[in-house]
Amino acid sequence: MTRSCARPGCGEQASATFGYDYAHSTVFLDILAEEAHPAVYDICRRHADSMSVPRGWHLVDRRRGPATLAGHLTAP
Ligand SMILES: [Zn+2]
């Protein structure tokens, strides 16, 4: 099954999945989920790489494994 990027006007094939963790003000990026999930969104490589997050939020890129953090996630 092929899914396309969730960004308006973008028809690229999705290569990543992202979602919001409101409790921790974090946006997480993951490799494309096997199945679509109502709480996450599919996004293409280009948009994933240029992902920006709201002021005060953190971006966690988990596409290269759980140990790789992009952004500034601080321990509670
Ligand atoms: Zn896109």
N, CA, C, O and the ligand as a Tripos MOL2 file, in Angstrom:
@<TRIPOS>MOLECULE
protein
  305   303    77     0     0
PROTEIN
NO_CHARGES

@<TRIPOS>ATOM
      1 N           0.8440   -1.1890    0.0000 N.3       1 MET1
      2 CA          0.0000    0.0000    0.0000 C.3       1 MET1
      3 C           0.8890    1.2530    0.0000 C.2       1 MET1
      4 O           1.8590    1.3430    0.7530 O.2       1 MET1
      5 N           0.5460    2.1810   -0.8320 N.am      2 THR2
      6 CA          1.3050    3.4240   -0.9010 C.3       2 THR2
      7 C           0.4950    4.5630   -0.3200 C.2       2 THR2
      8 O          -0.6820    4.7350   -0.6370 O.2       2 THR2
      9 N           1.1340    5.3300    0.5250 N.am      3 ARG3
     10 CA          0.4580    6.4870    1.0850 C.3       3 ARG3
     11 C           1.2160    7.7410    0.6750 C.2       3 ARG3
     12 O           2.4200    7.7070    0.4220 O.2       3 ARG3
     13 N           0.4990    8.8220    0.6160 N.am      4 SER4
     14 CA          1.1390   10.0510    0.1830 C.3       4 SER4
     15 C           1.2420   11.0500    1.3240 C.2       4 SER4
     16 O           0.5920   10.9260    2.3610 O.2       4 SER4
     17 N           2.0830   12.0380    1.0870 N.am      5 CYS5
     18 CA          2.3710   13.0690    2.0830 C.3       5 CYS5
     19 C           1.0910   13.7910    2.5150 C.2       5 CYS5
     20 O           0.2110   14.0720    1.7010 O.2       5 CYS5
     21 N           1.0130   14.0800    3.8090 N.am      6 ALA6
     22 CA         -0.1810   14.7270    4.3580 C.3       6 ALA6
     23 C          -0.1770   16.2450    4.1550 C.2       6 ALA6
     24 O          -1.1890   16.9090    4.3770 O.2       6 ALA6
     25 N           0.9690   16.7860    3.7300 N.am      7 ARG7
     26 CA          1.0290   18.2340    3.5370 C.3       7 ARG7
     27 C           0.1420   18.6520    2.3720 C.2       7 ARG7
     28 O           0.1650   18.0260    1.3120 O.2       7 ARG7
     29 N          -0.6380   19.7080    2.5670 N.am      8 PRO8
     30 CA         -1.5120   20.1740    1.4850 C.3       8 PRO8
     31 C          -0.7050   20.5120    0.2320 C.2       8 PRO8
     32 O           0.3240   21.1840    0.3030 O.2       8 PRO8
     33 N          -1.1780   20.0440   -0.8920 N.am      9 GLY9
     34 CA         -0.5210   20.3580   -2.1480 C.3       9 GLY9
     35 C           0.6790   19.5040   -2.4740 C.2       9 GLY9
     36 O           1.2860   19.6680   -3.5330 O.2       9 GLY9
     37 N           1.0350   18.5940   -1.5850 N.am     10 CYS10
     38 CA          2.1900   17.7310   -1.8220 C.3      10 CYS10
     39 C           1.7020   16.3190   -2.1110 C.2      10 CYS10
     40 O           0.9830   15.7240   -1.3080 O.2      10 CYS10
     41 N           2.0950   15.7940   -3.2530 N.am     11 GLY11
     42 CA          1.6550   14.4580   -3.6160 C.3      11 GLY11
     43 C           2.7590   13.4240   -3.5610 C.2      11 GLY11
     44 O           2.6230   12.3240   -4.0970 O.2      11 GLY11
     45 N           3.8610   13.7870   -2.9060 N.am     12 GLU12
     46 CA          4.9880   12.8640   -2.8220 C.3      12 GLU12
     47 C           4.6150   11.6150   -2.0200 C.2      12 GLU12
     48 O           3.7220   11.6430   -1.1730 O.2      12 GLU12
     49 N           5.3110   10.5380   -2.3040 N.am     13 GLN13
     50 CA          5.0980    9.3040   -1.5590 C.3      13 GLN13
     51 C           5.6270    9.4870   -0.1400 C.2      13 GLN13
     52 O           6.7330    9.9900    0.0580 O.2      13 GLN13
     53 N           4.8400    9.0830    0.8330 N.am     14 ALA14
     54 CA          5.2510    9.2190    2.2260 C.3      14 ALA14
     55 C           6.4280    8.3100    2.5310 C.2      14 ALA14
     56 O           6.4730    7.1650    2.0820 O.2      14 ALA14
     57 N           7.3780    8.8240    3.2960 N.am     15 SER15
     58 CA          8.5060    7.9960    3.7070 C.3      15 SER15
     59 C           8.7100    8.0480    5.2160 C.2      15 SER15
     60 O           9.6200    7.4090    5.7440 O.2      15 SER15
     61 N           7.8720    8.8010    5.9030 N.am     16 ALA16
     62 CA          7.9980    8.9140    7.3560 C.3      16 ALA16
     63 C           6.6200    9.1540    7.9580 C.2      16 ALA16
     64 O           5.6570    9.4780    7.2640 O.2      16 ALA16
     65 N           6.5640    8.9850    9.2530 N.am     17 THR17
     66 CA          5.3250    9.2070    9.9920 C.3      17 THR17
     67 C           5.6400   10.1740   11.1320 C.2      17 THR17
     68 O           6.6780   10.0510   11.7820 O.2      17 THR17
     69 N           4.7660   11.1150   11.3710 N.am     18 PHE18
     70 CA          5.0040   12.0040   12.5000 C.3      18 PHE18
     71 C           3.7380   12.1760   13.3240 C.2      18 PHE18
     72 O           2.6260   11.9570   12.8440 O.2      18 PHE18
     73 N           3.9310   12.5650   14.5460 N.am     19 GLY19
     74 CA          2.7970   12.7590   15.4280 C.3      19 GLY19
     75 C           3.1490   13.7240   16.5390 C.2      19 GLY19
     76 O           4.3000   14.1370   16.6830 O.2      19 GLY19
     77 N           2.1600   14.0750   17.3090 N.am     20 TYR20
     78 CA          2.3450   15.0520   18.3720 C.3      20 TYR20
     79 C           2.1640   14.3840   19.7270 C.2      20 TYR20
     80 O           1.2020   13.6560   19.9690 O.2      20 TYR20
     81 N           3.1310   14.6610   20.6020 N.am     21 ASP21
     82 CA          3.0000   14.2280   21.9850 C.3      21 ASP21
     83 C           2.7200   15.4940   22.7980 C.2      21 ASP21
     84 O           3.6370   16.1870   23.2380 O.2      21 ASP21
     85 N           1.4450   15.7720   22.9810 N.am     22 TYR22
     86 CA          1.0630   17.0280   23.6150 C.3      22 TYR22
     87 C           1.5270   17.1130   25.0680 C.2      22 TYR22
     88 O           1.8270   18.1970   25.5690 O.2      22 TYR22
     89 N           1.5850   15.9750   25.7340 N.am     23 ALA23
     90 CA          1.9840   15.9730   27.1380 C.3      23 ALA23
     91 C           3.4170   16.4570   27.3190 C.2      23 ALA23
     92 O           3.7660   17.0250   28.3530 O.2      23 ALA23
     93 N           4.2500   16.2230   26.2900 N.am     24 HIS24
     94 CA          5.6530   16.5960   26.4030 C.3      24 HIS24
     95 C           6.0500   17.6650   25.3860 C.2      24 HIS24
     96 O           7.2350   17.9270   25.1810 O.2      24 HIS24
     97 N           5.0650   18.2730   24.7610 N.am     25 SER25
     98 CA          5.3380   19.3070   23.7630 C.3      25 SER25
     99 C           6.3950   18.8470   22.7650 C.2      25 SER25
    100 O           7.3540   19.5600   22.4740 O.2      25 SER25
    101 N           6.1970   17.6570   22.2590 N.am     26 THR26
    102 CA          7.1740   17.0500   21.3750 C.3      26 THR26
    103 C           6.5200   16.5860   20.0810 C.2      26 THR26
    104 O           5.4230   16.0280   20.0860 O.2      26 THR26
    105 N           7.2090   16.8240   18.9810 N.am     27 VAL27
    106 CA          6.8040   16.2520   17.7060 C.3      27 VAL27
    107 C           7.7910   15.1340   17.4080 C.2      27 VAL27
    108 O           9.0020   15.3510   17.4170 O.2      27 VAL27
    109 N           7.2780   13.9500   17.1460 N.am     28 PHE28
    110 CA          8.1800   12.8480   16.8460 C.3      28 PHE28
    111 C           8.0700   12.4230   15.3980 C.2      28 PHE28
    112 O           6.9880   12.4030   14.8110 O.2      28 PHE28
    113 N           9.2070   12.0880   14.8450 N.am     29 LEU29
    114 CA          9.3050   11.5980   13.4770 C.3      29 LEU29
    115 C           9.7570   10.1560   13.5350 C.2      29 LEU29
    116 O          10.7190    9.8280   14.2300 O.2      29 LEU29
    117 N           9.0760    9.3010   12.8150 N.am     30 ASP30
    118 CA          9.4310    7.8890   12.7890 C.3      30 ASP30
    119 C           9.5070    7.4210   11.3510 C.2      30 ASP30
    120 O           9.0290    8.0930   10.4370 O.2      30 ASP30
    121 N          10.1150    6.2590   11.1640 N.am     31 ILE31
    122 CA         10.0280    5.6560    9.8470 C.3      31 ILE31
    123 C           8.5600    5.3750    9.5640 C.2      31 ILE31
    124 O           7.7580    5.2400   10.4870 O.2      31 ILE31
    125 N           8.2210    5.2900    8.3190 N.am     32 LEU32
    126 CA          6.8260    5.1340    7.9250 C.3      32 LEU32
    127 C           6.1720    3.9450    8.6230 C.2      32 LEU32
    128 O           6.6670    2.8200    8.5500 O.2      32 LEU32
    129 N           5.0770    4.2020    9.2870 N.am     33 ALA33
    130 CA          4.3700    3.1530   10.0000 C.3      33 ALA33
    131 C           3.8070    2.1300    9.0100 C.2      33 ALA33
    132 O           3.4440    2.4650    7.8820 O.2      33 ALA33
    133 N           3.7470    0.9010    9.4540 N.am     34 GLU34
    134 CA          3.2340   -0.1600    8.6050 C.3      34 GLU34
    135 C           1.7980    0.1080    8.1720 C.2      34 GLU34
    136 O           1.4130   -0.1320    7.0270 O.2      34 GLU34
    137 N           1.0300    0.6060    9.1120 N.am     35 GLU35
    138 CA         -0.3660    0.8850    8.8320 C.3      35 GLU35
    139 C          -0.6930    2.3150    9.2370 C.2      35 GLU35
    140 O          -0.1010    2.8650   10.1660 O.2      35 GLU35
    141 N          -1.6340    2.8970    8.5320 N.am     36 ALA36
    142 CA         -2.0580    4.2480    8.8850 C.3      36 ALA36
    143 C          -2.6890    4.2220   10.2740 C.2      36 ALA36
    144 O          -3.3620    3.2620   10.6510 O.2      36 ALA36
    145 N          -2.4630    5.2750   11.0120 N.am     37 HIS37
    146 CA         -2.9940    5.3720   12.3600 C.3      37 HIS37
    147 C          -3.6480    6.7410   12.4990 C.2      37 HIS37
    148 O          -3.0980    7.7340   12.0220 O.2      37 HIS37
    149 N          -4.7960    6.8120   13.1350 N.am     38 PRO38
    150 CA         -5.5180    8.0880   13.2100 C.3      38 PRO38
    151 C          -4.7760    9.1870   13.9620 C.2      38 PRO38
    152 O          -5.0630   10.3670   13.7610 O.2      38 PRO38
    153 N          -3.8340    8.8260   14.8180 N.am     39 ALA39
    154 CA         -3.1590    9.8340   15.6310 C.3      39 ALA39
    155 C          -1.8570   10.3320   15.0200 C.2      39 ALA39
    156 O          -1.2330   11.2580   15.5370 O.2      39 ALA39
    157 N          -1.4520    9.7120   13.9160 N.am     40 VAL40
    158 CA         -0.1960   10.1410   13.2960 C.3      40 VAL40
    159 C          -0.4320   10.4630   11.8280 C.2      40 VAL40
    160 O          -1.4690   10.1260   11.2570 O.2      40 VAL40
    161 N           0.5530   11.1210   11.2350 N.am     41 TYR41
    162 CA          0.4130   11.5810    9.8660 C.3      41 TYR41
    163 C           1.5860   11.0790    9.0430 C.2      41 TYR41
    164 O           2.7010   10.9320    9.5440 O.2      41 TYR41
    165 N           1.3180   10.8230    7.7850 N.am     42 ASP42
    166 CA          2.3780   10.3990    6.8810 C.3      42 ASP42
    167 C           2.9600   11.6350    6.2080 C.2      42 ASP42
    168 O           2.2500   12.5990    5.9240 O.2      42 ASP42
    169 N           4.2340   11.5870    5.9650 N.am     43 ILE43
    170 CA          4.8910   12.7510    5.3730 C.3      43 ILE43
    171 C           6.0280   12.2750    4.4820 C.2      43 ILE43
    172 O           6.6320   11.2330    4.7350 O.2      43 ILE43
    173 N           6.3140   13.0400    3.4410 N.am     44 CYS44
    174 CA          7.3770   12.6540    2.5200 C.3      44 CYS44
    175 C           8.7400   13.0030    3.1100 C.2      44 CYS44
    176 O           8.8410   13.7200    4.1060 O.2      44 CYS44
    177 N           9.7730   12.4830    2.4770 N.am     45 ARG45
    178 CA         11.1410   12.7030    2.9610 C.3      45 ARG45
    179 C          11.4800   14.1880    3.0240 C.2      45 ARG45
    180 O          12.0690   14.6610    3.9970 O.2      45 ARG45
    181 N          11.1090   14.9030    1.9940 N.am     46 ARG46
    182 CA         11.4600   16.3160    1.9220 C.3      46 ARG46
    183 C          10.8020   17.1070    3.0530 C.2      46 ARG46
    184 O          11.4470   17.9190    3.7160 O.2      46 ARG46
    185 N           9.5310   16.8610    3.2550 N.am     47 HIS47
    186 CA          8.8490   17.5820    4.3180 C.3      47 HIS47
    187 C           9.2920   17.1120    5.7060 C.2      47 HIS47
    188 O           9.3040   17.9020    6.6500 O.2      47 HIS47
    189 N           9.6510   15.8480    5.8350 N.am     48 ALA48
    190 CA         10.1500   15.3510    7.1140 C.3      48 ALA48
    191 C          11.4640   16.0370    7.4660 C.2      48 ALA48
    192 O          11.6940   16.4180    8.6130 O.2      48 ALA48
    193 N          12.3280   16.1880    6.4550 N.am     49 ASP49
    194 CA         13.6300   16.7990    6.7010 C.3      49 ASP49
    195 C          13.5200   18.2870    6.9860 C.2      49 ASP49
    196 O          14.4100   18.8700    7.6070 O.2      49 ASP49
    197 N          12.4530   18.8950    6.5440 N.am     50 SER50
    198 CA         12.3020   20.3360    6.7780 C.3      50 SER50
    199 C          11.2430   20.6200    7.8440 C.2      50 SER50
    200 O          10.7330   21.7350    7.9570 O.2      50 SER50
    201 N          10.9320   19.5980    8.6090 N.am     51 MET51
    202 CA          9.9200   19.7340    9.6490 C.3      51 MET51
    203 C          10.2850   20.8300   10.6440 C.2      51 MET51
    204 O          11.4120   20.8890   11.1370 O.2      51 MET51
    205 N           9.3370   21.6750   10.9260 N.am     52 SER52
    206 CA          9.5500   22.6680   11.9750 C.3      52 SER52
    207 C           8.4620   22.4710   13.0220 C.2      52 SER52
    208 O           7.3730   21.9850   12.7150 O.2      52 SER52
    209 N           8.7560   22.8420   14.2310 N.am     53 VAL53
    210 CA          7.8170   22.6170   15.3180 C.3      53 VAL53
    211 C           7.4350   23.9470   15.9480 C.2      53 VAL53
    212 O           8.1750   24.9240   15.8350 O.2      53 VAL53
    213 N           6.2900   23.9900   16.6060 N.am     54 PRO54
    214 CA          5.8610   25.2400   17.2360 C.3      54 PRO54
    215 C           6.8660   25.7180   18.2810 C.2      54 PRO54
    216 O           7.6280   24.9260   18.8370 O.2      54 PRO54
    217 N           6.8560   27.0050   18.5360 N.am     55 ARG55
    218 CA          7.7430   27.5860   19.5440 C.3      55 ARG55
    219 C           7.5560   26.8700   20.8830 C.2      55 ARG55
    220 O           6.4320   26.6870   21.3520 O.2      55 ARG55
    221 N           8.6600   26.4750   21.4810 N.am     56 GLY56
    222 CA          8.5930   25.8100   22.7720 C.3      56 GLY56
    223 C           8.4620   24.3000   22.6800 C.2      56 GLY56
    224 O           8.4740   23.5980   23.6910 O.2      56 GLY56
    225 N           8.3330   23.8030   21.4280 N.am     57 TRP57
    226 CA          8.2230   22.3640   21.2330 C.3      57 TRP57
    227 C           9.5710   21.7810   20.8330 C.2      57 TRP57
    228 O          10.4850   22.4950   20.4210 O.2      57 TRP57
    229 N           9.6650   20.4640   20.9660 N.am     58 HIS58
    230 CA         10.8840   19.7620   20.6030 C.3      58 HIS58
    231 C          10.5830   18.8360   19.4310 C.2      58 HIS58
    232 O           9.4660   18.3470   19.2640 O.2      58 HIS58
    233 N          11.6140   18.6130   18.6310 N.am     59 LEU59
    234 CA         11.4940   17.6630   17.5320 C.3      59 LEU59
    235 C          12.3910   16.4710   17.8190 C.2      59 LEU59
    236 O          13.5930   16.6300   18.0330 O.2      59 LEU59
    237 N          11.8150   15.2900   17.8250 N.am     60 VAL60
    238 CA         12.5780   14.0740   18.0650 C.3      60 VAL60
    239 C          12.5090   13.2260   16.8050 C.2      60 VAL60
    240 O          11.4420   12.7560   16.4080 O.2      60 VAL60
    241 N          13.6600   13.0420   16.1900 N.am     61 ASP61
    242 CA         13.7310   12.2550   14.9690 C.3      61 ASP61
    243 C          14.1460   10.8310   15.3250 C.2      61 ASP61
    244 O          15.3010   10.5750   15.6670 O.2      61 ASP61
    245 N          13.2030    9.9270   15.2400 N.am     62 ARG62
    246 CA         13.4800    8.5320   15.6220 C.3      62 ARG62
    247 C          13.7240    7.6550   14.4120 C.2      62 ARG62
    248 O          13.7760    6.4310   14.5310 O.2      62 ARG62
    249 N          13.8720    8.2680   13.2460 N.am     63 ARG63
    250 CA         14.0080    7.4680   12.0330 C.3      63 ARG63
    251 C          15.2920    6.6550   12.0000 C.2      63 ARG63
    252 O          15.3590    5.6190   11.3370 O.2      63 ARG63
    253 N          16.3160    7.1230   12.7170 N.am     64 ARG64
    254 CA         17.5750    6.3790   12.7020 C.3      64 ARG64
    255 C          17.7630    5.5780   13.9840 C.2      64 ARG64
    256 O          18.8850    5.1800   14.3000 O.2      64 ARG64
    257 N          16.7160    5.3400   14.7090 N.am     65 GLY65
    258 CA         16.8200    4.5580   15.9270 C.3      65 GLY65
    259 C          16.5340    5.4260   17.1370 C.2      65 GLY65
    260 O          16.6550    6.6500   17.0720 O.2      65 GLY65
    261 N          16.1580    4.8040   18.2270 N.am     66 PRO66
    262 CA         15.7200    5.5360   19.4130 C.3      66 PRO66
    263 C          16.8160    6.3730   20.0620 C.2      66 PRO66
    264 O          16.5170    7.2950   20.8220 O.2      66 PRO66
    265 N          18.0900    6.0650   19.7740 N.am     67 ALA67
    266 CA         19.1680    6.7890   20.4390 C.3      67 ALA67
    267 C          19.4710    8.1150   19.7590 C.2      67 ALA67
    268 O          20.1640    8.9600   20.3260 O.2      67 ALA67
    269 N          18.9610    8.3000   18.5620 N.am     68 THR68
    270 CA         19.2600    9.5160   17.8180 C.3      68 THR68
    271 C          18.2130   10.5760   18.0790 C.2      68 THR68
    272 O          17.0480   10.4260   17.7110 O.2      68 THR68
    273 N          18.6330   11.6250   18.7040 N.am     69 LEU69
    274 CA         17.7110   12.7060   18.9880 C.3      69 LEU69
    275 C          18.1230   13.9530   18.2260 C.2      69 LEU69
    276 O          19.2750   14.3820   18.2920 O.2      69 LEU69
    277 N          17.1830   14.5230   17.5110 N.am     70 ALA70
    278 CA         17.4180   15.8110   16.8820 C.3      70 ALA70
    279 C          16.5960   16.8270   17.6490 C.2      70 ALA70
    280 O          15.3960   16.6350   17.8490 O.2      70 ALA70
    281 N          17.2130   17.8710   18.0660 N.am     71 GLY71
    282 CA         16.4860   18.8220   18.8900 C.3      71 GLY71
    283 C          17.0280   18.7890   20.3080 C.2      71 GLY71
    284 O          18.1560   18.3530   20.5370 O.2      71 GLY71
    285 N          16.2500   19.2350   21.2320 N.am     72 HIS72
    286 CA         16.7630   19.3940   22.5780 C.3      72 HIS72
    287 C          15.7900   18.8050   23.5880 C.2      72 HIS72
    288 O          15.1530   19.5230   24.3590 O.2      72 HIS72
    289 N          15.6920   17.5120   23.5640 N.am     73 LEU73
    290 CA         14.8020   16.8540   24.5070 C.3      73 LEU73
    291 C          15.4740   16.8090   25.8690 C.2      73 LEU73
    292 O          16.5870   16.3020   26.0070 O.2      73 LEU73
    293 N          14.8080   17.3300   26.8450 N.am     74 THR74
    294 CA         15.3860   17.3560   28.1920 C.3      74 THR74
    295 C          14.6600   16.3660   29.0850 C.2      74 THR74
    296 O          13.4520   16.1650   28.9570 O.2      74 THR74
    297 N          15.3830   15.7720   29.9610 N.am     75 ALA75
    298 CA         14.7870   14.8200   30.8830 C.3      75 ALA75
    299 C          13.8750   15.5480   31.8590 C.2      75 ALA75
    300 O          14.1460   16.6950   32.2160 O.2      75 ALA75
    301 N          12.8320   14.9210   32.2830 N.am     76 PRO76
    302 CA         11.9070   15.5620   33.2270 C.3      76 PRO76
    303 C          12.5480   15.7820   34.5960 C.2      76 PRO76
    304 O          11.9030   16.3110   35.5020 O.2      76 PRO76
    305 ZN          5.4770   16.3470    1.2310 Zn       77 ZN77
@<TRIPOS>BOND
     1     1     2 1
     2     2     3 1
     3     3     4 2
     4     3     5 am
     5     5     6 1
     6     6     7 1
     7     7     8 2
     8     7     9 am
     9     9    10 1
    10    10    11 1
    11    11    12 2
    12    11    13 am
    13    13    14 1
    14    14    15 1
    15    15    16 2
    16    15    17 am
    17    17    18 1
    18    18    19 1
    19    19    20 2
    20    19    21 am
    21    21    22 1
    22    22    23 1
    23    23    24 2
    24    23    25 am
    25    25    26 1
    26    26    27 1
    27    27    28 2
    28    27    29 am
    29    29    30 1
    30    30    31 1
    31    31    32 2
    32    31    33 am
    33    33    34 1
    34    34    35 1
    35    35    36 2
    36    35    37 am
    37    37    38 1
    38    38    39 1
    39    39    40 2
    40    39    41 am
    41    41    42 1
    42    42    43 1
    43    43    44 2
    44    43    45 am
    45    45    46 1
    46    46    47 1
    47    47    48 2
    48    47    49 am
    49    49    50 1
    50    50    51 1
    51    51    52 2
    52    51    53 am
    53    53    54 1
    54    54    55 1
    55    55    56 2
    56    55    57 am
    57    57    58 1
    58    58    59 1
    59    59    60 2
    60    59    61 am
    61    61    62 1
    62    62    63 1
    63    63    64 2
    64    63    65 am
    65    65    66 1
    66    66    67 1
    67    67    68 2
    68    67    69 am
    69    69    70 1
    70    70    71 1
    71    71    72 2
    72    71    73 am
    73    73    74 1
    74    74    75 1
    75    75    76 2
    76    75    77 am
    77    77    78 1
    78    78    79 1
    79    79    80 2
    80    79    81 am
    81    81    82 1
    82    82    83 1
    83    83    84 2
    84    83    85 am
    85    85    86 1
    86    86    87 1
    87    87    88 2
    88    87    89 am
    89    89    90 1
    90    90    91 1
    91    91    92 2
    92    91    93 am
    93    93    94 1
    94    94    95 1
    95    95    96 2
    96    95    97 am
    97    97    98 1
    98    98    99 1
    99    99   100 2
   100    99   101 am
   101   101   102 1
   102   102   103 1
   103   103   104 2
   104   103   105 am
   105   105   106 1
   106   106   107 1
   107   107   108 2
   108   107   109 am
   109   109   110 1
   110   110   111 1
   111   111   112 2
   112   111   113 am
   113   113   114 1
   114   114   115 1
   115   115   116 2
   116   115   117 am
   117   117   118 1
   118   118   119 1
   119   119   120 2
   120   119   121 am
   121   121   122 1
   122   122   123 1
   123   123   124 2
   124   123   125 am
   125   125   126 1
   126   126   127 1
   127   127   128 2
   128   127   129 am
   129   129   130 1
   130   130   131 1
   131   131   132 2
   132   131   133 am
   133   133   134 1
   134   134   135 1
   135   135   136 2
   136   135   137 am
   137   137   138 1
   138   138   139 1
   139   139   140 2
   140   139   141 am
   141   141   142 1
   142   142   143 1
   143   143   144 2
   144   143   145 am
   145   145   146 1
   146   146   147 1
   147   147   148 2
   148   147   149 am
   149   149   150 1
   150   150   151 1
   151   151   152 2
   152   151   153 am
   153   153   154 1
   154   154   155 1
   155   155   156 2
   156   155   157 am
   157   157   158 1
   158   158   159 1
   159   159   160 2
   160   159   161 am
   161   161   162 1
   162   162   163 1
   163   163   164 2
   164   163   165 am
   165   165   166 1
   166   166   167 1
   167   167   168 2
   168   167   169 am
   169   169   170 1
   170   170   171 1
   171   171   172 2
   172   171   173 am
   173   173   174 1
   174   174   175 1
   175   175   176 2
   176   175   177 am
   177   177   178 1
   178   178   179 1
   179   179   180 2
   180   179   181 am
   181   181   182 1
   182   182   183 1
   183   183   184 2
   184   183   185 am
   185   185   186 1
   186   186   187 1
   187   187   188 2
   188   187   189 am
   189   189   190 1
   190   190   191 1
   191   191   192 2
   192   191   193 am
   193   193   194 1
   194   194   195 1
   195   195   196 2
   196   195   197 am
   197   197   198 1
   198   198   199 1
   199   199   200 2
   200   199   201 am
   201   201   202 1
   202   202   203 1
   203   203   204 2
   204   203   205 am
   205   205   206 1
   206   206   207 1
   207   207   208 2
   208   207   209 am
   209   209   210 1
   210   210   211 1
   211   211   212 2
   212   211   213 am
   213   213   214 1
   214   214   215 1
   215   215   216 2
   216   215   217 am
   217   217   218 1
   218   218   219 1
   219   219   220 2
   220   219   221 am
   221   221   222 1
   222   222   223 1
   223   223   224 2
   224   223   225 am
   225   225   226 1
   226   226   227 1
   227   227   228 2
   228   227   229 am
   229   229   230 1
   230   230   231 1
   231   231   232 2
   232   231   233 am
   233   233   234 1
   234   234   235 1
   235   235   236 2
   236   235   237 am
   237   237   238 1
   238   238   239 1
   239   239   240 2
   240   239   241 am
   241   241   242 1
   242   242   243 1
   243   243   244 2
   244   243   245 am
   245   245   246 1
   246   246   247 1
   247   247   248 2
   248   247   249 am
   249   249   250 1
   250   250   251 1
   251   251   252 2
   252   251   253 am
   253   253   254 1
   254   254   255 1
   255   255   256 2
   256   255   257 am
   257   257   258 1
   258   258   259 1
   259   259   260 2
   260   259   261 am
   261   261   262 1
   262   262   263 1
   263   263   264 2
   264   263   265 am
   265   265   266 1
   266   266   267 1
   267   267   268 2
   268   267   269 am
   269   269   270 1
   270   270   271 1
   271   271   272 2
   272   271   273 am
   273   273   274 1
   274   274   275 1
   275   275   276 2
   276   275   277 am
   277   277   278 1
   278   278   279 1
   279   279   280 2
   280   279   281 am
   281   281   282 1
   282   282   283 1
   283   283   284 2
   284   283   285 am
   285   285   286 1
   286   286   287 1
   287   287   288 2
   288   287   289 am
   289   289   290 1
   290   290   291 1
   291   291   292 2
   292   291   293 am
   293   293   294 1
   294   294   295 1
   295   295   296 2
   296   295   297 am
   297   297   298 1
   298   298   299 1
   299   299   300 2
   300   299   301 am
   301   301   302 1
   302   302   303 1
   303   303   304 2
@<TRIPOS>SUBSTRUCTURE
     1 MET1         2 RESIDUE 1 A MET
     2 THR2         6 RESIDUE 1 A THR
     3 ARG3        10 RESIDUE 1 A ARG
     4 SER4        14 RESIDUE 1 A SER
     5 CYS5        18 RESIDUE 1 A CYS
     6 ALA6        22 RESIDUE 1 A ALA
     7 ARG7        26 RESIDUE 1 A ARG
     8 PRO8        30 RESIDUE 1 A PRO
     9 GLY9        34 RESIDUE 1 A GLY
    10 CYS10       38 RESIDUE 1 A CYS
    11 GLY11       42 RESIDUE 1 A GLY
    12 GLU12       46 RESIDUE 1 A GLU
    13 GLN13       50 RESIDUE 1 A GLN
    14 ALA14       54 RESIDUE 1 A ALA
    15 SER15       58 RESIDUE 1 A SER
    16 ALA16       62 RESIDUE 1 A ALA
    17 THR17       66 RESIDUE 1 A THR
    18 PHE18       70 RESIDUE 1 A PHE
    19 GLY19       74 RESIDUE 1 A GLY
    20 TYR20       78 RESIDUE 1 A TYR
    21 ASP21       82 RESIDUE 1 A ASP
    22 TYR22       86 RESIDUE 1 A TYR
    23 ALA23       90 RESIDUE 1 A ALA
    24 HIS24       94 RESIDUE 1 A HIS
    25 SER25       98 RESIDUE 1 A SER
    26 THR26      102 RESIDUE 1 A THR
    27 VAL27      106 RESIDUE 1 A VAL
    28 PHE28      110 RESIDUE 1 A PHE
    29 LEU29      114 RESIDUE 1 A LEU
    30 ASP30      118 RESIDUE 1 A ASP
    31 ILE31      122 RESIDUE 1 A ILE
    32 LEU32      126 RESIDUE 1 A LEU
    33 ALA33      130 RESIDUE 1 A ALA
    34 GLU34      134 RESIDUE 1 A GLU
    35 GLU35      138 RESIDUE 1 A GLU
    36 ALA36      142 RESIDUE 1 A ALA
    37 HIS37      146 RESIDUE 1 A HIS
    38 PRO38      150 RESIDUE 1 A PRO
    39 ALA39      154 RESIDUE 1 A ALA
    40 VAL40      158 RESIDUE 1 A VAL
    41 TYR41      162 RESIDUE 1 A TYR
    42 ASP42      166 RESIDUE 1 A ASP
    43 ILE43      170 RESIDUE 1 A ILE
    44 CYS44      174 RESIDUE 1 A CYS
    45 ARG45      178 RESIDUE 1 A ARG
    46 ARG46      182 RESIDUE 1 A ARG
    47 HIS47      186 RESIDUE 1 A HIS
    48 ALA48      190 RESIDUE 1 A ALA
    49 ASP49      194 RESIDUE 1 A ASP
    50 SER50      198 RESIDUE 1 A SER
    51 MET51      202 RESIDUE 1 A MET
    52 SER52      206 RESIDUE 1 A SER
    53 VAL53      210 RESIDUE 1 A VAL
    54 PRO54      214 RESIDUE 1 A PRO
    55 ARG55      218 RESIDUE 1 A ARG
    56 GLY56      222 RESIDUE 1 A GLY
    57 TRP57      226 RESIDUE 1 A TRP
    58 HIS58      230 RESIDUE 1 A HIS
    59 LEU59      234 RESIDUE 1 A LEU
    60 VAL60      238 RESIDUE 1 A VAL
    61 ASP61      242 RESIDUE 1 A ASP
    62 ARG62      246 RESIDUE 1 A ARG
    63 ARG63      250 RESIDUE 1 A ARG
    64 ARG64      254 RESIDUE 1 A ARG
    65 GLY65      258 RESIDUE 1 A GLY
    66 PRO66      262 RESIDUE 1 A PRO
    67 ALA67      266 RESIDUE 1 A ALA
    68 THR68      270 RESIDUE 1 A THR
    69 LEU69      274 RESIDUE 1 A LEU
    70 ALA70      278 RESIDUE 1 A ALA
    71 GLY71      282 RESIDUE 1 A GLY
    72 HIS72      286 RESIDUE 1 A HIS
    73 LEU73      290 RESIDUE 1 A LEU
    74 THR74      294 RESIDUE 1 A THR
    75 ALA75      298 RESIDUE 1 A ALA
    76 PRO76      302 RESIDUE 1 A PRO
    77 ZN77       305 GROUP 0 **** ****
